[in-house]
Amino acid sequence: MNATQLKRCYATLQLGVGKADGRLTLTDNILHFEALNKQLSLGSYAIKLNNISHVEKCAGKAAGLIPITTSGIKITTKENHHLEFILAEPDEWLNCLQARH
C-alpha cells in the first residue's frame, strides 16, 4: 500500500460463525483487512472507499447469533457484500469511514 495510512487497529472479522483476528487499516482510498492466521483462509480484504455504499454500527455475536458486544461496524459494498468487524472505538471508525466514502 503506497497510500497514506490514516487509521489502524487490531480487529476481528466476523463472517457468520467464522471469526478471524487481524489488522484493519484505513488509507486515503482503501480499507484493508489482513488476517493474522493465514491458515484459516478468512482472508485479506481490500475495499476501495468509493465502493462502500453504507457503514453502520453492529453487534459482535457469539456463534454468529448471540449479541455479546456493541463494538462492531458493518461495511456494505455497492455489490451488496457485507463485512462486519469487532474493534475498539467503533464510533471513531464509523465517523472516519462515513466521511471518506
Backbone bond lengths (Angstrom), bond angles and torsions (degrees), N, CA, C in turn:
res aa  C-N    CA-C-N  psi(-1)  N-CA   C-N-CA  omega(-1)  CA-C   N-CA-C  phi
1 M - - - 1.447 - - 1.530 109.21 -
2 N 1.291 117.67 117.57 1.453 122.26 177.62 1.519 112.09 -96.52
3 A 1.304 117.73 -1.22 1.458 122.00 -178.14 1.532 110.06 -77.50
4 T 1.306 115.74 164.34 1.462 121.90 178.66 1.524 109.85 -73.44
5 Q 1.330 116.12 123.96 1.457 121.00 177.96 1.522 109.13 -77.31
6 L 1.327 117.23 123.89 1.457 122.06 -178.34 1.525 112.78 -101.38
7 K 1.336 115.72 -34.71 1.457 120.03 -174.36 1.524 107.81 -155.86
8 R 1.344 115.82 146.58 1.461 119.59 179.42 1.519 108.82 -154.18
9 C 1.329 116.10 143.05 1.459 120.55 176.22 1.523 109.80 -161.58
10 Y 1.319 114.87 167.02 1.457 119.63 169.32 1.512 107.23 -80.10
11 A 1.328 116.16 141.22 1.457 121.17 -178.61 1.523 108.95 -146.73
12 T 1.311 115.64 163.12 1.451 121.80 174.67 1.510 108.23 -114.46
13 L 1.324 116.36 121.67 1.455 122.05 174.52 1.514 107.12 -80.30
14 Q 1.315 116.51 131.18 1.453 122.84 -177.28 1.525 107.67 -116.35
15 L 1.327 116.37 110.49 1.468 121.99 178.44 1.523 107.99 -120.06
16 G 1.336 116.63 88.21 1.468 119.61 -174.80 1.516 109.24 63.53
17 V 1.339 116.56 -123.39 1.467 119.90 178.21 1.526 111.49 -85.15
18 G 1.326 117.95 -13.37 1.457 121.84 179.30 1.510 111.60 -81.93
19 K 1.329 115.33 141.55 1.462 121.08 178.44 1.520 108.48 -137.61
20 A 1.325 115.19 147.10 1.467 120.85 175.94 1.515 108.83 -142.16
21 D 1.323 116.15 127.20 1.454 121.15 174.29 1.520 108.74 -81.84
22 G 1.320 115.42 145.38 1.457 118.70 179.88 1.512 111.98 -172.72
23 R 1.326 115.08 -164.99 1.466 121.72 179.44 1.518 109.28 -110.52
24 L 1.312 115.28 130.23 1.455 122.47 176.36 1.519 107.56 -107.52
25 T 1.330 115.96 126.24 1.457 121.19 -177.07 1.521 109.54 -128.02
26 L 1.313 115.61 132.72 1.457 122.33 175.62 1.515 108.11 -109.54
27 T 1.339 116.24 125.57 1.460 121.02 174.02 1.521 107.38 -113.91
28 D 1.310 116.90 -174.15 1.457 119.19 -178.89 1.527 113.16 -70.47
29 N 1.348 118.75 -10.91 1.468 118.81 177.96 1.518 115.20 -141.25
30 I 1.349 119.01 -3.63 1.470 121.37 -176.88 1.527 110.88 -139.62
31 L 1.330 115.01 143.98 1.460 122.70 167.07 1.524 105.27 -106.04
32 H 1.328 116.74 121.45 1.460 120.93 -173.59 1.524 110.30 -123.31
33 F 1.336 116.36 132.18 1.462 121.72 174.15 1.515 107.99 -121.05
34 E 1.328 115.45 130.55 1.461 121.57 177.55 1.521 108.08 -125.58
35 A 1.343 116.75 116.01 1.460 121.43 179.45 1.518 110.02 -67.20
36 L 1.322 116.61 142.71 1.456 121.42 178.22 1.526 111.30 -74.29
37 N 1.323 117.00 -38.36 1.461 122.16 -179.65 1.525 109.07 -96.79
38 K 1.304 116.53 101.45 1.471 122.15 -177.36 1.532 112.09 -70.83
39 Q 1.328 118.26 -21.27 1.458 121.94 -176.39 1.523 112.89 -71.48
40 L 1.315 118.35 -21.37 1.470 120.92 -178.92 1.522 112.73 -79.02
41 S 1.301 117.63 -14.34 1.474 122.97 -179.61 1.527 112.50 57.12
42 L 1.332 117.21 33.54 1.464 120.36 174.89 1.514 110.40 -96.82
43 G 1.262 115.40 8.04 1.390 125.50 157.31 1.473 128.89 81.18
44 S 1.273 106.22 -177.21 1.442 123.00 174.82 1.523 105.67 -122.85
45 Y 1.317 116.17 131.98 1.462 120.93 179.04 1.517 108.99 -127.41
46 A 1.302 116.35 134.42 1.462 122.34 173.81 1.519 106.46 -128.32
47 I 1.315 115.85 110.37 1.463 121.54 -177.25 1.516 108.64 -110.73
48 K 1.312 116.40 120.47 1.459 119.67 175.79 1.525 108.03 -66.79
49 L 1.317 116.17 136.00 1.467 119.75 -177.00 1.524 111.88 -61.43
50 N 1.342 117.95 -31.44 1.467 118.96 178.72 1.523 112.19 -76.10
51 N 1.352 117.45 -1.90 1.463 121.40 175.50 1.533 111.59 -100.60
52 I 1.317 117.69 0.02 1.465 121.52 178.02 1.525 108.42 -87.15
53 S 1.330 115.14 124.91 1.468 118.53 179.40 1.525 112.30 -96.85
54 H 1.348 117.23 -27.57 1.459 119.10 -175.86 1.529 109.73 -156.86
55 V 1.334 115.88 143.62 1.462 122.86 175.34 1.519 107.06 -132.79
56 E 1.336 116.50 132.38 1.466 120.09 179.98 1.518 110.10 -149.06
57 K 1.322 115.87 163.03 1.458 120.45 175.38 1.523 108.10 -74.89
58 C 1.328 115.66 152.75 1.459 120.39 175.12 1.526 108.19 -149.24
59 A 1.309 115.48 171.80 1.458 121.54 178.62 1.516 110.15 -93.28
60 G 1.319 115.63 144.29 1.449 120.33 168.11 1.512 106.77 -81.28
61 K 1.333 117.17 136.90 1.461 120.02 -172.65 1.522 111.99 -123.13
62 A 1.317 115.30 141.26 1.460 121.60 171.41 1.526 106.88 -85.31
63 A 1.304 116.55 136.89 1.471 123.23 -179.73 1.528 111.80 56.59
64 G 1.321 116.77 21.38 1.457 120.43 178.83 1.511 114.10 73.93
65 L 1.340 118.30 3.27 1.468 121.51 -174.55 1.519 115.55 -129.12
66 I 1.310 117.40 -42.69 1.462 121.92 -170.48 1.532 109.76 -95.16
67 P 1.349 117.22 114.49 1.470 119.82 179.46 1.524 111.17 -62.57
68 I 1.342 115.85 128.96 1.465 120.01 179.91 1.527 112.83 -124.42
69 T 1.328 117.38 -13.91 1.464 120.43 179.18 1.529 109.07 -154.20
70 T 1.308 115.97 154.70 1.467 120.96 176.28 1.527 110.71 -103.09
71 S 1.309 116.78 14.42 1.465 121.87 -176.00 1.521 112.56 -91.84
72 G 1.311 116.46 47.26 1.455 119.42 -178.86 1.515 112.69 -126.16
73 I 1.343 114.80 156.02 1.460 120.99 171.35 1.523 108.03 -129.18
74 K 1.307 115.57 146.14 1.462 122.12 179.60 1.524 107.97 -116.83
75 I 1.325 115.51 125.45 1.461 123.08 179.26 1.523 107.33 -104.76
76 T 1.322 117.27 128.27 1.463 122.01 175.06 1.521 107.59 -116.64
77 T 1.335 115.84 127.41 1.459 120.24 179.16 1.524 109.87 -89.55
78 K 1.308 115.95 170.65 1.462 121.11 178.70 1.520 111.84 -65.70
79 E 1.346 117.44 -20.37 1.468 121.69 175.35 1.523 111.47 -87.38
80 N 1.338 117.37 8.09 1.460 124.77 179.69 1.536 112.51 66.75
81 H 1.334 116.81 30.28 1.459 122.55 174.03 1.529 106.64 -89.91
82 H 1.332 117.27 135.84 1.465 121.98 -176.82 1.523 110.78 -114.21
83 L 1.322 116.08 134.78 1.457 122.46 172.98 1.524 107.65 -129.63
84 E 1.321 115.98 133.34 1.458 120.92 179.08 1.521 108.96 -117.31
85 F 1.337 115.19 134.86 1.457 121.75 -179.86 1.522 109.28 -125.34
86 I 1.324 116.11 135.19 1.458 122.58 171.54 1.526 105.16 -100.31
87 L 1.333 116.11 126.25 1.465 119.74 -174.44 1.512 111.11 -156.76
88 A 1.316 115.37 167.05 1.464 121.10 175.53 1.529 108.13 -76.96
89 E 1.292 116.39 148.76 1.468 123.99 177.19 1.532 113.04 55.34
90 P 1.329 118.05 55.56 1.470 120.20 -178.41 1.528 113.36 -61.84
91 D 1.329 117.73 -33.19 1.472 119.74 179.33 1.526 111.27 -64.44
92 E 1.329 116.10 -39.38 1.457 120.65 179.17 1.539 110.66 -65.58
93 W 1.328 116.38 -43.49 1.467 120.66 176.90 1.525 110.52 -64.05
94 L 1.302 116.98 -42.67 1.461 121.90 178.90 1.527 110.19 -58.35
95 N 1.320 117.29 -47.30 1.466 121.26 179.82 1.518 111.73 -62.65
96 C 1.330 116.95 -43.34 1.473 120.56 179.32 1.520 111.71 -62.66
97 L 1.318 116.24 -45.50 1.474 120.24 -178.74 1.517 112.06 -68.54
98 Q 1.317 117.83 -40.20 1.450 120.67 179.26 1.525 110.95 -65.15
99 A 1.308 117.46 -34.87 1.464 121.40 -179.28 1.534 111.90 -73.72
100 R 1.333 117.41 -22.44 1.463 120.77 -173.03 1.513 115.08 -102.90
101 H 1.315 119.55 -14.99 1.472 117.91 -178.12 1.508 112.79 -101.13
